[in-house]
Amino acid sequence: MTTVLFTHPACLDHVTPAGHPERPDRLRAIEAALEDERFQSLARELAPQAELAAIARCHPEAYVAAIREATPKEGLTRLDADTSLSPGSFEAALRAAGGAVRAVDEVMTGKAANAFVAVRPPGHHAETARPMGFCLFNNAAIAARHAQTAHGAERVAIVDFDVHHGNGSQDIFWADPTVLYCSTHQMPLYPGTGATDERGEHGTIVNAPLRPGDGGPQFREAMETVILPRLRAFGPDLVVVSAGFDAHMRDPLASLNLVEADYEWVTRKLMEVADASAGGRLVSVLEGGYDLKGLAGSVAAHVLALMRG
């Protein structure tokens, strides 16, 4: 079994305003990094469009329809100060969610060992019925629900190491004992959620905030002492990773100081959890990461670890 990369050229057609950090060049940088000879054995597939039923497990159908209807025929439509739609945005969002869903299918049926879904727009800020923070549909949440509904997974863990807290994922699974949501993130920082006392109705929300200026040692300590023990105790049938690379020291939107070796380390640690309880099943979905060099190097380290390289 191998690692599978899911992406699609349509994800480049989600156009953002000039100067916006979440831009198509992010995927181009990742694509270039994964052309290296080290990734010759990486299987590659096109992300399909998600079916409405898959998205509707996390977002009301009326919300999906509202996003579709707000998508402009030309130009840009702003949804909030950070989040906008271009003519290609709706298909890009369908491909982003669909890539996550198909990755779950491949991994849960044993056709692939694990998967990395390189798509945009990202997803972890999208709440049940609210787009925000560059996000339209919550791709990681949709993946988790699909694993439960289509493949009978009883417990799914989402681990989010984006520098921003995944308020959307926390919102969607706040009252759900079957999904464990764990996050490291910088605080204080957008969107202002993610305090340690935000635990959900069943104690299945685990936040380990980091302080501005923290780097690899503090990140690894938070993982080792807070998150990894909870993951092991939960015993997930699938691990979903909200893989944001904007905690990298080069990133312009925050002030954590992770480097490529930290992303390799955390990837291997999460694979150990997946190996122990989930038969190695892990699906990683791209979230943030806005310095192109930092993003490319971090994704390369992440995917190489997924490939057990």
Phi and psi restraints in degrees (value plus and minus 20) as a CYANA .aco file:
   2 THR   PHI    -150.9  -110.9
   2 THR   PSI     155.7   195.7
   3 THR   PHI    -110.5   -70.5
   3 THR   PSI     118.1   158.1
   4 VAL   PHI    -135.6   -95.6
   4 VAL   PSI     114.7   154.7
   5 LEU   PHI    -119.7   -79.7
   5 LEU   PSI     106.4   146.4
   6 PHE   PHI    -131.6   -91.6
   6 PHE   PSI     109.5   149.5
   7 THR   PHI    -177.2  -137.2
   7 THR   PSI     158.3   198.3
   8 HIS   PHI    -180.9  -140.9
   8 HIS   PSI     119.1   159.1
   9 PRO   PHI     -78.2   -38.2
   9 PRO   PSI     -45.9    -5.9
  10 ALA   PHI     -82.6   -42.6
  10 ALA   PSI     -43.0    -3.0
  11 CYS   PHI     -88.8   -48.8
  11 CYS   PSI     -36.1     3.9
  12 LEU   PHI     -97.1   -57.1
  12 LEU   PSI     -37.2     2.8
  13 ASP   PHI    -107.5   -67.5
  13 ASP   PSI     -18.8    21.2
  14 HIS   PHI    -102.6   -62.6
  14 HIS   PSI      80.3   120.3
  15 VAL   PHI    -116.7   -76.7
  15 VAL   PSI     115.8   155.8
  16 THR   PHI    -134.7   -94.7
  16 THR   PSI     145.2   185.2
  17 PRO   PHI     -80.4   -40.4
  17 PRO   PSI     134.9   174.9
  18 ALA   PHI     -73.8   -33.8
  18 ALA   PSI     112.6   152.6
  19 GLY   PHI      64.9   104.9
  19 GLY   PSI     -22.2    17.8
  20 HIS   PHI     -91.5   -51.5
  20 HIS   PSI     115.8   155.8
  21 PRO   PHI     -88.1   -48.1
  21 PRO   PSI     -49.9    -9.9
  22 GLU   PHI    -110.3   -70.3
  22 GLU   PSI      69.4   109.4
  23 ARG   PHI    -147.9  -107.9
  23 ARG   PSI     141.1   181.1
  24 PRO   PHI     -77.6   -37.6
  24 PRO   PSI     -49.0    -9.0
  25 ASP   PHI     -79.7   -39.7
  25 ASP   PSI     -40.6    -0.6
  26 ARG   PHI     -79.3   -39.3
  26 ARG   PSI     -66.4   -26.4
  27 LEU   PHI     -90.4   -50.4
  27 LEU   PSI     -54.0   -14.0
  28 ARG   PHI     -84.1   -44.1
  28 ARG   PSI     -58.5   -18.5
  29 ALA   PHI     -85.5   -45.5
  29 ALA   PSI     -60.1   -20.1
  30 ILE   PHI     -86.1   -46.1
  30 ILE   PSI     -64.3   -24.3
  31 GLU   PHI     -79.1   -39.1
  31 GLU   PSI     -63.7   -23.7
  32 ALA   PHI     -83.8   -43.8
  32 ALA   PSI     -60.9   -20.9
  33 ALA   PHI     -83.7   -43.7
  33 ALA   PSI     -56.7   -16.7
  34 LEU   PHI    -105.6   -65.6
  34 LEU   PSI     -16.4    23.6
  35 GLU   PHI    -104.2   -64.2
  35 GLU   PSI     -28.4    11.6
  36 ASP   PHI     -78.4   -38.4
  36 ASP   PSI     130.0   170.0
  37 GLU   PHI     -81.7   -41.7
  37 GLU   PSI     -40.6    -0.6
  38 ARG   PHI     -82.9   -42.9
  38 ARG   PSI     -39.2     0.8
  39 PHE   PHI    -127.3   -87.3
  39 PHE   PSI       2.6    42.6
  40 GLN   PHI     -81.3   -41.3
  40 GLN   PSI     -53.2   -13.2
  41 SER   PHI    -109.9   -69.9
  41 SER   PSI     -16.6    23.4
  42 LEU   PHI     -93.7   -53.7
  42 LEU   PSI      99.1   139.1
  43 ALA   PHI     -91.6   -51.6
  43 ALA   PSI     125.7   165.7
  44 ARG   PHI    -152.6  -112.6
  44 ARG   PSI     111.1   151.1
  45 GLU   PHI    -156.7  -116.7
  45 GLU   PSI     133.9   173.9
  46 LEU   PHI    -101.5   -61.5
  46 LEU   PSI     116.8   156.8
  47 ALA   PHI     -94.2   -54.2
  47 ALA   PSI     104.5   144.5
  48 PRO   PHI     -98.5   -58.5
  48 PRO   PSI     148.2   188.2
  49 GLN   PHI     -96.0   -56.0
  49 GLN   PSI     115.2   155.2
  50 ALA   PHI     -88.5   -48.5
  50 ALA   PSI     124.7   164.7
  51 GLU   PHI     -96.3   -56.3
  51 GLU   PSI     130.4   170.4
  52 LEU   PHI     -76.3   -36.3
  52 LEU   PSI     -57.3   -17.3
  53 ALA   PHI     -81.3   -41.3
  53 ALA   PSI     -55.7   -15.7
  54 ALA   PHI     -88.3   -48.3
  54 ALA   PSI     -62.4   -22.4
  55 ILE   PHI     -89.1   -49.1
  55 ILE   PSI     -56.0   -16.0
  56 ALA   PHI     -89.8   -49.8
  56 ALA   PSI     -29.0    11.0
  57 ARG   PHI     -90.7   -50.7
  57 ARG   PSI     -38.9     1.1
  58 CYS   PHI    -140.6  -100.6
  58 CYS   PSI     -46.3    -6.3
  59 HIS   PHI    -149.0  -109.0
  59 HIS   PSI     115.4   155.4
  60 PRO   PHI     -78.5   -38.5
  60 PRO   PSI     126.3   166.3
  61 GLU   PHI     -77.9   -37.9
  61 GLU   PSI     -53.8   -13.8
  62 ALA   PHI     -84.5   -44.5
  62 ALA   PSI     -53.9   -13.9
  63 TYR   PHI     -87.8   -47.8
  63 TYR   PSI     -64.9   -24.9
  64 VAL   PHI     -80.2   -40.2
  64 VAL   PSI     -62.6   -22.6
  65 ALA   PHI     -83.6   -43.6
  65 ALA   PSI     -57.8   -17.8
  66 ALA   PHI     -85.4   -45.4
  66 ALA   PSI     -59.0   -19.0
  67 ILE   PHI     -85.0   -45.0
  67 ILE   PSI     -63.9   -23.9
  68 ARG   PHI     -81.3   -41.3
  68 ARG   PSI     -64.4   -24.4
  69 GLU   PHI     -91.0   -51.0
  69 GLU   PSI     -46.7    -6.7
  70 ALA   PHI    -100.2   -60.2
  70 ALA   PSI     -34.3     5.7
  71 THR   PHI     -86.5   -46.5
  71 THR   PSI     102.9   142.9
  72 PRO   PHI     -97.1   -57.1
  72 PRO   PSI     137.3   177.3
  73 LYS   PHI     -97.3   -57.3
  73 LYS   PSI     -48.1    -8.1
  74 GLU   PHI    -173.9  -133.9
  74 GLU   PSI     138.9   178.9
  75 GLY   PHI      53.5    93.5
  75 GLY   PSI    -179.8  -139.8
  76 LEU   PHI    -145.2  -105.2
  76 LEU   PSI     124.7   164.7
  77 THR   PHI    -138.5   -98.5
  77 THR   PSI     104.7   144.7
  78 ARG   PHI    -107.9   -67.9
  78 ARG   PSI     111.4   151.4
  79 LEU   PHI    -113.0   -73.0
  79 LEU   PSI     -55.4   -15.4
  80 ASP   PHI    -175.2  -135.2
  80 ASP   PSI    -190.3  -150.3
  81 ALA   PHI     -82.0   -42.0
  81 ALA   PSI     -46.9    -6.9
  82 ASP   PHI    -126.6   -86.6
  82 ASP   PSI     -40.3    -0.3
  83 THR   PHI    -140.4  -100.4
  83 THR   PSI     108.0   148.0
  84 SER   PHI    -159.1  -119.1
  84 SER   PSI     146.6   186.6
  85 LEU   PHI    -141.8  -101.8
  85 LEU   PSI     119.9   159.9
  86 SER   PHI    -139.8   -99.8
  86 SER   PSI     153.5   193.5
  87 PRO   PHI     -75.9   -35.9
  87 PRO   PSI     -48.6    -8.6
  88 GLY   PHI    -113.6   -73.6
  88 GLY   PSI     -16.5    23.5
  89 SER   PHI     -90.1   -50.1
  89 SER   PSI     -58.5   -18.5
  90 PHE   PHI     -87.1   -47.1
  90 PHE   PSI     -64.1   -24.1
  91 GLU   PHI     -84.2   -44.2
  91 GLU   PSI     -60.5   -20.5
  92 ALA   PHI     -78.4   -38.4
  92 ALA   PSI     -63.8   -23.8
  93 ALA   PHI     -85.8   -45.8
  93 ALA   PSI     -57.6   -17.6
  94 LEU   PHI     -85.0   -45.0
  94 LEU   PSI     -59.1   -19.1
  95 ARG   PHI     -88.8   -48.8
  95 ARG   PSI     -57.3   -17.3
  96 ALA   PHI     -82.9   -42.9
  96 ALA   PSI     -68.2   -28.2
  97 ALA   PHI     -87.0   -47.0
  97 ALA   PSI     -59.6   -19.6
  98 GLY   PHI     -86.8   -46.8
  98 GLY   PSI     -54.9   -14.9
  99 GLY   PHI     -84.2   -44.2
  99 GLY   PSI     -60.0   -20.0
 100 ALA   PHI     -85.2   -45.2
 100 ALA   PSI     -61.4   -21.4
 101 VAL   PHI     -84.4   -44.4
 101 VAL   PSI     -66.9   -26.9
 102 ARG   PHI     -86.1   -46.1
 102 ARG   PSI     -54.2   -14.2
 103 ALA   PHI     -81.9   -41.9
 103 ALA   PSI     -61.7   -21.7
 104 VAL   PHI     -81.3   -41.3
 104 VAL   PSI     -62.9   -22.9
 105 ASP   PHI     -77.7   -37.7
 105 ASP   PSI     -67.3   -27.3
 106 GLU   PHI     -84.2   -44.2
 106 GLU   PSI     -61.3   -21.3
 107 VAL   PHI     -96.7   -56.7
 107 VAL   PSI     -62.3   -22.3
 108 MET   PHI     -89.9   -49.9
 108 MET   PSI     -45.8    -5.8
 109 THR   PHI    -113.4   -73.4
 109 THR   PSI     -17.5    22.5
 110 GLY   PHI      58.8    98.8
 110 GLY   PSI      -9.7    30.3
 111 LYS   PHI     -96.3   -56.3
 111 LYS   PSI     -44.3    -4.3
 112 ALA   PHI    -155.1  -115.1
 112 ALA   PSI     131.0   171.0
 113 ALA   PHI     -92.9   -52.9
 113 ALA   PSI     -64.2   -24.2
 114 ASN   PHI    -180.6  -140.6
 114 ASN   PSI     158.6   198.6
 115 ALA   PHI    -171.4  -131.4
 115 ALA   PSI     131.1   171.1
 116 PHE   PHI    -141.9  -101.9
 116 PHE   PSI     108.2   148.2
 117 VAL   PHI    -129.0   -89.0
 117 VAL   PSI      82.0   122.0
 118 ALA   PHI    -115.5   -75.5
 118 ALA   PSI      70.9   110.9
 119 VAL   PHI    -158.6  -118.6
 119 VAL   PSI     146.1   186.1
 120 ARG   PHI    -172.9  -132.9
 120 ARG   PSI     131.3   171.3
 121 PRO   PHI     -88.4   -48.4
 121 PRO   PSI     135.2   175.2
 122 PRO   PHI     -90.6   -50.6
 122 PRO   PSI    -196.8  -156.8
 123 GLY   PHI    -157.9  -117.9
 123 GLY   PSI     -39.9     0.1
 124 HIS   PHI     -93.6   -53.6
 124 HIS   PSI     -29.8    10.2
 125 HIS   PHI    -109.4   -69.4
 125 HIS   PSI     -31.4     8.6
 126 ALA   PHI     -92.4   -52.4
 126 ALA   PSI      95.2   135.2
 127 GLU   PHI    -103.1   -63.1
 127 GLU   PSI    -197.5  -157.5
 128 THR   PHI     -72.4   -32.4
 128 THR   PSI     -64.3   -24.3
 129 ALA   PHI    -159.2  -119.2
 129 ALA   PSI      18.3    58.3
 130 ARG   PHI    -168.8  -128.8
 130 ARG   PSI      97.1   137.1
 131 PRO   PHI    -100.3   -60.3
 131 PRO   PSI     122.9   162.9
 132 MET   PHI    -188.8  -148.8
 132 MET   PSI     144.2   184.2
 133 GLY   PHI      35.5    75.5
 133 GLY   PSI      23.7    63.7
 134 PHE   PHI      57.6    97.6
 134 PHE   PSI     -21.5    18.5
 135 CYS   PHI    -130.1   -90.1
 135 CYS   PSI     121.9   161.9
 136 LEU   PHI    -131.3   -91.3
 136 LEU   PSI     -76.7   -36.7
 137 PHE   PHI    -138.7   -98.7
 137 PHE   PSI     124.3   164.3
 138 ASN   PHI    -106.3   -66.3
 138 ASN   PSI      72.7   112.7
 139 ASN   PHI     -81.0   -41.0
 139 ASN   PSI     -62.2   -22.2
 140 ALA   PHI     -86.6   -46.6
 140 ALA   PSI     -61.0   -21.0
 141 ALA   PHI     -85.2   -45.2
 141 ALA   PSI     -61.5   -21.5
 142 ILE   PHI     -82.1   -42.1
 142 ILE   PSI     -59.7   -19.7
 143 ALA   PHI     -82.1   -42.1
 143 ALA   PSI     -65.0   -25.0
 144 ALA   PHI     -82.0   -42.0
 144 ALA   PSI     -66.2   -26.2
 145 ARG   PHI     -84.2   -44.2
 145 ARG   PSI     -57.1   -17.1
 146 HIS   PHI     -84.8   -44.8
 146 HIS   PSI     -59.8   -19.8
 147 ALA   PHI     -80.2   -40.2
 147 ALA   PSI     -58.3   -18.3
 148 GLN   PHI     -92.9   -52.9
 148 GLN   PSI     -66.4   -26.4
 149 THR   PHI     -96.0   -56.0
 149 THR   PSI     -63.9   -23.9
 150 ALA   PHI    -112.7   -72.7
 150 ALA   PSI     -42.2    -2.2
 151 HIS   PHI    -145.7  -105.7
 151 HIS   PSI     -15.9    24.1
 152 GLY   PHI      53.4    93.4
 152 GLY   PSI      -2.7    37.3
 153 ALA   PHI     -82.6   -42.6
 153 ALA   PSI     109.5   149.5
 154 GLU   PHI    -106.6   -66.6
 154 GLU   PSI     -56.1   -16.1
 155 ARG   PHI    -153.8  -113.8
 155 ARG   PSI     106.0   146.0
 156 VAL   PHI    -141.9  -101.9
 156 VAL   PSI     116.3   156.3
 157 ALA   PHI    -129.2   -89.2
 157 ALA   PSI     114.0   154.0
 158 ILE   PHI    -130.4   -90.4
 158 ILE   PSI     104.0   144.0
 159 VAL   PHI    -135.4   -95.4
 159 VAL   PSI     103.5   143.5
 160 ASP   PHI    -140.0  -100.0
 160 ASP   PSI      89.5   129.5
 161 PHE   PHI    -129.9   -89.9
 161 PHE   PSI      -1.3    38.7
 162 ASP   PHI     -79.1   -39.1
 162 ASP   PSI     130.8   170.8
 163 VAL   PHI     -90.1   -50.1
 163 VAL   PSI     -40.3    -0.3
 164 HIS   PHI    -120.9   -80.9
 164 HIS   PSI     123.3   163.3
 165 HIS   PHI     -88.3   -48.3
 165 HIS   PSI     118.7   158.7
 166 GLY   PHI    -103.7   -63.7
 166 GLY   PSI      53.3    93.3
 167 ASN   PHI     -78.0   -38.0
 167 ASN   PSI     -53.2   -13.2
 168 GLY   PHI     -87.1   -47.1
 168 GLY   PSI     -66.0   -26.0
 169 SER   PHI     -82.9   -42.9
 169 SER   PSI     -61.4   -21.4
 170 GLN   PHI     -82.1   -42.1
 170 GLN   PSI     -61.4   -21.4
 171 ASP   PHI     -82.3   -42.3
 171 ASP   PSI     -66.0   -26.0
 172 ILE   PHI     -86.4   -46.4
 172 ILE   PSI     -55.6   -15.6
 173 PHE   PHI    -129.2   -89.2
 173 PHE   PSI      -6.0    34.0
 174 TRP   PHI     -73.5   -33.5
 174 TRP   PSI     -60.4   -20.4
 175 ALA   PHI    -126.8   -86.8
 175 ALA   PSI      -0.2    39.8
 176 ASP   PHI    -131.5   -91.5
 176 ASP   PSI      93.5   133.5
 177 PRO   PHI     -95.6   -55.6
 177 PRO   PSI     -29.1    10.9
 178 THR   PHI    -114.1   -74.1
 178 THR   PSI     -26.5    13.5
 179 VAL   PHI    -144.3  -104.3
 179 VAL   PSI     103.3   143.3
 180 LEU   PHI    -117.0   -77.0
 180 LEU   PSI     101.8   141.8
 181 TYR   PHI    -130.6   -90.6
 181 TYR   PSI     100.3   140.3
 182 CYS   PHI    -143.0  -103.0
 182 CYS   PSI     115.7   155.7
 183 SER   PHI    -161.5  -121.5
 183 SER   PSI     113.6   153.6
 184 THR   PHI    -124.9   -84.9
 184 THR   PSI     123.3   163.3
 185 HIS   PHI    -188.3  -148.3
 185 HIS   PSI     140.4   180.4
 186 GLN   PHI    -100.5   -60.5
 186 GLN   PSI     116.2   156.2
 187 MET   PHI    -154.9  -114.9
 187 MET   PSI     118.7   158.7
 188 PRO   PHI     -97.3   -57.3
 188 PRO   PSI     124.7   164.7
 189 LEU   PHI    -193.4  -153.4
 189 LEU   PSI     141.1   181.1
 190 TYR   PHI     -70.9   -30.9
 190 TYR   PSI     118.5   158.5
 191 PRO   PHI    -117.6   -77.6
 191 PRO   PSI      -7.2    32.8
 192 GLY   PHI      73.8   113.8
 192 GLY   PSI     -24.0    16.0
 193 THR   PHI    -117.3   -77.3
 193 THR   PSI     154.4   194.4
 194 GLY   PHI      84.7   124.7
 194 GLY   PSI       3.1    43.1
 195 ALA   PHI     -91.3   -51.3
 195 ALA   PSI     138.0   178.0
 196 THR   PHI     -84.5   -44.5
 196 THR   PSI     -44.2    -4.2
 197 ASP   PHI    -106.1   -66.1
 197 ASP   PSI     -17.3    22.7
 198 GLU   PHI    -107.6   -67.6
 198 GLU   PSI      80.1   120.1
 199 ARG   PHI    -138.8   -98.8
 199 ARG   PSI     -25.6    14.4
 200 GLY   PHI      60.4   100.4
 200 GLY   PSI     150.2   190.2
 201 GLU   PHI     -91.6   -51.6
 201 GLU   PSI     -40.0     0.0
 202 HIS   PHI    -142.8  -102.8
 202 HIS   PSI      -4.4    35.6
 203 GLY   PHI      50.2    90.2
 203 GLY   PSI       1.0    41.0
 204 THR   PHI    -122.3   -82.3
 204 THR   PSI      -5.2    34.8
 205 ILE   PHI    -128.3   -88.3
 205 ILE   PSI     104.7   144.7
 206 VAL   PHI    -147.7  -107.7
 206 VAL   PSI      87.2   127.2
 207 ASN   PHI    -128.8   -88.8
 207 ASN   PSI     112.6   152.6
 208 ALA   PHI    -148.7  -108.7
 208 ALA   PSI      57.3    97.3
 209 PRO   PHI     -87.7   -47.7
 209 PRO   PSI     127.9   167.9
 210 LEU   PHI    -133.5   -93.5
 210 LEU   PSI     137.8   177.8
 211 ARG   PHI    -115.2   -75.2
 211 ARG   PSI     131.9   171.9
 212 PRO   PHI     -71.7   -31.7
 212 PRO   PSI     114.0   154.0
 213 GLY   PHI      75.1   115.1
 213 GLY   PSI     -35.1     4.9
 214 ASP   PHI     -83.2   -43.2
 214 ASP   PSI     132.2   172.2
 215 GLY   PHI    -152.4  -112.4
 215 GLY   PSI    -173.0  -133.0
 216 GLY   PHI     -74.0   -34.0
 216 GLY   PSI     -65.9   -25.9
 217 PRO   PHI     -80.3   -40.3
 217 PRO   PSI     -62.7   -22.7
 218 GLN   PHI     -90.3   -50.3
 218 GLN   PSI     -58.4   -18.4
 219 PHE   PHI     -82.4   -42.4
 219 PHE   PSI     -66.1   -26.1
 220 ARG   PHI     -86.8   -46.8
 220 ARG   PSI     -56.6   -16.6
 221 GLU   PHI     -84.4   -44.4
 221 GLU   PSI     -63.0   -23.0
 222 ALA   PHI     -80.9   -40.9
 222 ALA   PSI     -61.3   -21.3
 223 MET   PHI     -85.2   -45.2
 223 MET   PSI     -67.0   -27.0
 224 GLU   PHI     -88.2   -48.2
 224 GLU   PSI     -56.9   -16.9
 225 THR   PHI    -117.1   -77.1
 225 THR   PSI     -47.2    -7.2
 226 VAL   PHI    -129.7   -89.7
 226 VAL   PSI     -74.3   -34.3
 227 ILE   PHI    -106.2   -66.2
 227 ILE   PSI     -71.1   -31.1
 228 LEU   PHI     -80.0   -40.0
 228 LEU   PSI     -60.9   -20.9
 229 PRO   PHI     -81.1   -41.1
 229 PRO   PSI     -58.1   -18.1
 230 ARG   PHI     -88.1   -48.1
 230 ARG   PSI     -58.3   -18.3
 231 LEU   PHI     -82.7   -42.7
 231 LEU   PSI     -66.3   -26.3
 232 ARG   PHI     -83.3   -43.3
 232 ARG   PSI     -60.4   -20.4
 233 ALA   PHI     -87.9   -47.9
 233 ALA   PSI     -53.3   -13.3
 234 PHE   PHI     -91.4   -51.4
 234 PHE   PSI     -56.1   -16.1
 235 GLY   PHI      42.7    82.7
 235 GLY   PSI      40.7    80.7
 236 PRO   PHI     -87.4   -47.4
 236 PRO   PSI     131.7   171.7
 237 ASP   PHI    -104.9   -64.9
 237 ASP   PSI     -35.1     4.9
 238 LEU   PHI    -174.9  -134.9
 238 LEU   PSI     119.5   159.5
 239 VAL   PHI    -127.2   -87.2
 239 VAL   PSI     103.7   143.7
 240 VAL   PHI    -127.6   -87.6
 240 VAL   PSI     110.7   150.7
 241 VAL   PHI    -128.9   -88.9
 241 VAL   PSI     104.3   144.3
 242 SER   PHI    -107.4   -67.4
 242 SER   PSI      75.1   115.1
 243 ALA   PHI    -113.7   -73.7
 243 ALA   PSI      66.7   106.7
 244 GLY   PHI    -118.1   -78.1
 244 GLY   PSI     117.6   157.6
 245 PHE   PHI    -133.1   -93.1
 245 PHE   PSI       5.1    45.1
 246 ASP   PHI    -110.7   -70.7
 246 ASP   PSI     -15.5    24.5
 247 ALA   PHI    -104.5   -64.5
 247 ALA   PSI     -18.2    21.8
 248 HIS   PHI     -84.4   -44.4
 248 HIS   PSI     125.1   165.1
 249 MET   PHI     -80.2   -40.2
 249 MET   PSI     -43.7    -3.7
 250 ARG   PHI    -105.0   -65.0
 250 ARG   PSI     -31.5     8.5
 251 ASP   PHI     -88.9   -48.9
 251 ASP   PSI     117.9   157.9
 252 PRO   PHI    -102.8   -62.8
 252 PRO   PSI     -31.6     8.4
 253 LEU   PHI    -116.8   -76.8
 253 LEU   PSI     -22.5    17.5
 254 ALA   PHI    -174.9  -134.9
 254 ALA   PSI    -193.5  -153.5
 255 SER   PHI    -160.0  -120.0
 255 SER   PSI      22.1    62.1
 256 LEU   PHI    -112.9   -72.9
 256 LEU   PSI     147.3   187.3
 257 ASN   PHI    -149.8  -109.8
 257 ASN   PSI      22.4    62.4
 258 LEU   PHI     -90.7   -50.7
 258 LEU   PSI     135.3   175.3
 259 VAL   PHI    -148.2  -108.2
 259 VAL   PSI     155.0   195.0
 260 GLU   PHI     -74.7   -34.7
 260 GLU   PSI     -58.4   -18.4
 261 ALA   PHI     -83.1   -43.1
 261 ALA   PSI     -50.0   -10.0
 262 ASP   PHI     -88.3   -48.3
 262 ASP   PSI     -58.6   -18.6
 263 TYR   PHI     -90.2   -50.2
 263 TYR   PSI     -56.8   -16.8
 264 GLU   PHI     -82.4   -42.4
 264 GLU   PSI     -64.5   -24.5
 265 TRP   PHI     -81.4   -41.4
 265 TRP   PSI     -69.5   -29.5
 266 VAL   PHI     -86.9   -46.9
 266 VAL   PSI     -53.9   -13.9
 267 THR   PHI     -81.0   -41.0
 267 THR   PSI     -66.4   -26.4
 268 ARG   PHI     -85.2   -45.2
 268 ARG   PSI     -56.8   -16.8
 269 LYS   PHI     -84.9   -44.9
 269 LYS   PSI     -61.6   -21.6
 270 LEU   PHI     -89.5   -49.5
 270 LEU   PSI     -52.9   -12.9
 271 MET   PHI     -85.5   -45.5
 271 MET   PSI     -55.1   -15.1
 272 GLU   PHI     -82.6   -42.6
 272 GLU   PSI     -60.7   -20.7
 273 VAL   PHI     -83.1   -43.1
 273 VAL   PSI     -65.6   -25.6
 274 ALA   PHI     -83.1   -43.1
 274 ALA   PSI     -59.6   -19.6
 275 ASP   PHI     -82.0   -42.0
 275 ASP   PSI     -58.0   -18.0
 276 ALA   PHI     -91.1   -51.1
 276 ALA   PSI     -57.2   -17.2
 277 SER   PHI    -146.2  -106.2
 277 SER   PSI     -33.7     6.3
 278 ALA   PHI    -143.9  -103.9
 278 ALA   PSI      -2.2    37.8
 279 GLY   PHI      41.8    81.8
 279 GLY   PSI       5.9    45.9
 280 GLY   PHI      62.6   102.6
 280 GLY   PSI     -18.6    21.4
 281 ARG   PHI     -90.2   -50.2
 281 ARG   PSI      98.8   138.8
 282 LEU   PHI    -168.0  -128.0
 282 LEU   PSI     113.5   153.5
 283 VAL   PHI    -144.9  -104.9
 283 VAL   PSI     102.6   142.6
 284 SER   PHI    -128.6   -88.6
 284 SER   PSI     111.3   151.3
 285 VAL   PHI    -141.2  -101.2
 285 VAL   PSI     108.5   148.5
 286 LEU   PHI     -83.3   -43.3
 286 LEU   PSI     113.6   153.6
 287 GLU   PHI    -134.9   -94.9
 287 GLU   PSI    -128.8   -88.8
 288 GLY   PHI    -112.0   -72.0
 288 GLY   PSI    -190.2  -150.2
 289 GLY   PHI     107.8   147.8
 289 GLY   PSI      84.7   124.7
 290 TYR   PHI    -141.6  -101.6
 290 TYR   PSI     -27.8    12.2
 291 ASP   PHI    -112.3   -72.3
 291 ASP   PSI     100.7   140.7
 292 LEU   PHI     -84.1   -44.1
 292 LEU   PSI     -59.5   -19.5
 293 LYS   PHI     -88.3   -48.3
 293 LYS   PSI     -65.3   -25.3
 294 GLY   PHI     -82.8   -42.8
 294 GLY   PSI     -60.2   -20.2
 295 LEU   PHI     -84.3   -44.3
 295 LEU   PSI     -68.7   -28.7
 296 ALA   PHI     -81.5   -41.5
 296 ALA   PSI     -65.9   -25.9
 297 GLY   PHI     -86.6   -46.6
 297 GLY   PSI     -57.5   -17.5
 298 SER   PHI     -90.3   -50.3
 298 SER   PSI     -62.0   -22.0
 299 VAL   PHI     -83.5   -43.5
 299 VAL   PSI     -61.5   -21.5
 300 ALA   PHI     -79.2   -39.2
 300 ALA   PSI     -64.6   -24.6
 301 ALA   PHI     -83.8   -43.8
 301 ALA   PSI     -61.1   -21.1
 302 HIS   PHI     -83.3   -43.3
 302 HIS   PSI     -69.2   -29.2
 303 VAL   PHI     -90.1   -50.1
 303 VAL   PSI     -57.8   -17.8
 304 LEU   PHI     -80.6   -40.6
 304 LEU   PSI     -59.3   -19.3
 305 ALA   PHI     -86.1   -46.1
 305 ALA   PSI     -60.7   -20.7
 306 LEU   PHI     -78.5   -38.5
 306 LEU   PSI     -56.6   -16.6
 307 MET   PHI     -97.7   -57.7
 307 MET   PSI     -17.5    22.5
 308 ARG   PHI      37.1    77.1
 308 ARG   PSI      18.0    58.0
